[in-house]
Amino acid sequence: MPVEQLVDTIVKGIQEKKGQDITVIDLRGIDGAIAQYFVICQGNTPTQVEAITDSIADMAREQLKEKPAHVVGLELAQWVAMDYTDVMVHIFVPDMRSYYNIENLWQDAKQTEIPNLD
């Protein structure tokens, strides 16, 4: 399965639960990157962050037979990281996202902003 198909499915899972401000970072040209892609988004509350996490996991499993190797951060659901080996997903509440500013760490990589669905 092409990794881009997994990225597209993850984005759909985020949009299904009205996740906002989705950024896809292509890390394939970056030496030492831990994944091929990062997908970063936010939910307004810990409850929404958890719902987005569940939606991504369900869609990836049902459509692609993919399961994350690890999921961390669900205890507080302020920042959840899902590790699909080639794709790392980061789901934040807004204040944690602005605090950690992961997009800035990878500013040399190609970043694609996905428009919010209304």
C-alpha positions as CSV (number, residue, x, y, z in Angstrom):
1,M,0.0,0.0,0.0
2,P,1.4,3.4,-0.9
3,V,2.1,5.6,2.1
4,E,0.2,8.4,0.4
5,Q,-3.0,6.3,0.7
6,L,-2.5,6.0,4.4
7,V,-2.0,9.8,4.7
8,D,-5.2,10.4,2.7
9,T,-7.1,8.0,5.0
10,I,-5.8,9.6,8.1
11,V,-6.9,13.1,6.8
12,K,-10.4,11.7,6.1
13,G,-10.5,10.3,9.7
14,I,-9.6,13.7,11.1
15,Q,-12.2,15.4,8.9
16,E,-14.8,12.9,9.9
17,K,-14.7,14.3,13.5
18,K,-14.2,17.9,12.4
19,G,-10.5,18.1,13.3
20,Q,-9.1,21.5,12.3
21,D,-6.0,23.0,10.8
22,I,-4.6,19.8,9.2
23,T,-1.0,20.0,8.1
24,V,0.8,17.2,6.2
25,I,4.5,17.4,6.3
26,D,6.5,15.4,3.7
27,L,9.7,14.3,5.5
28,R,11.0,12.0,2.7
29,G,13.7,14.5,1.7
30,I,14.9,15.2,5.3
31,D,17.9,13.2,6.5
32,G,17.3,11.5,9.9
33,A,13.5,11.9,9.8
34,I,11.8,9.3,11.9
35,A,8.9,8.9,9.5
36,Q,8.0,9.7,5.8
37,Y,5.1,12.0,6.8
38,F,3.8,13.8,9.8
39,V,0.1,14.7,9.9
40,I,-0.7,17.3,12.5
41,C,-4.2,18.6,13.5
42,Q,-6.2,19.8,16.4
43,G,-9.4,19.3,18.2
44,N,-11.0,21.9,20.4
45,T,-11.3,19.7,23.5
46,P,-9.7,16.5,24.9
47,T,-12.9,14.8,24.1
48,Q,-12.7,15.8,20.4
49,V,-9.0,14.8,20.4
50,E,-10.0,11.4,21.6
51,A,-12.8,11.1,19.0
52,I,-10.4,12.1,16.2
53,T,-7.9,9.4,17.4
54,D,-10.6,6.8,17.4
55,S,-11.8,7.9,13.9
56,I,-8.3,7.7,12.4
57,A,-7.8,4.2,13.9
58,D,-11.1,2.9,12.7
59,M,-10.8,4.2,9.2
60,A,-7.2,3.0,8.8
61,R,-8.2,-0.5,10.1
62,E,-11.4,-0.8,8.1
63,Q,-10.1,0.6,4.8
64,L,-6.4,-0.3,4.8
65,K,-6.1,-3.1,7.4
66,E,-3.5,-0.8,9.1
67,K,-3.1,-0.4,12.9
68,P,-0.8,2.0,14.7
69,A,2.3,0.5,16.3
70,H,1.9,2.9,19.2
71,V,-0.6,5.4,20.5
72,V,0.4,7.7,23.4
73,G,-1.2,10.6,25.2
74,L,-4.8,9.4,25.5
75,E,-4.7,9.7,29.3
76,L,-5.0,13.5,29.1
77,A,-5.8,13.8,25.4
78,Q,-4.0,17.1,25.2
79,W,-1.5,15.7,22.6
80,V,-2.0,12.3,21.2
81,A,0.7,10.7,19.0
82,M,-0.2,7.8,16.7
83,D,2.7,5.9,15.2
84,Y,2.0,4.2,11.9
85,T,5.7,3.7,11.3
86,D,5.9,5.6,8.0
87,V,3.4,8.2,9.2
88,M,3.3,9.9,12.6
89,V,0.0,11.6,13.5
90,H,-0.1,14.4,16.1
91,I,-3.5,15.5,17.5
92,F,-3.4,18.5,19.8
93,V,-5.7,20.8,21.7
94,P,-5.0,24.3,20.4
95,D,-2.8,25.6,23.3
96,M,-0.5,22.6,23.3
97,R,-0.2,22.8,19.5
98,S,1.0,26.4,19.6
99,Y,3.3,25.6,22.6
100,Y,5.1,22.8,20.8
101,N,4.9,24.2,17.3
102,I,6.0,21.0,15.6
103,E,5.5,22.5,12.1
104,N,8.4,25.0,12.9
105,L,10.7,22.2,13.7
106,W,10.3,20.7,10.2
107,Q,10.1,24.0,8.3
108,D,12.6,22.7,5.7
109,A,10.2,20.0,4.7
110,K,7.3,20.4,2.2
111,Q,4.2,21.3,4.2
112,T,0.6,21.1,2.9
113,E,-2.2,22.8,4.6
114,I,-5.6,21.0,4.2
115,P,-8.5,23.4,4.2
116,N,-11.0,23.0,7.1
117,L,-14.3,21.5,6.3
118,D,-17.2,23.7,7.4
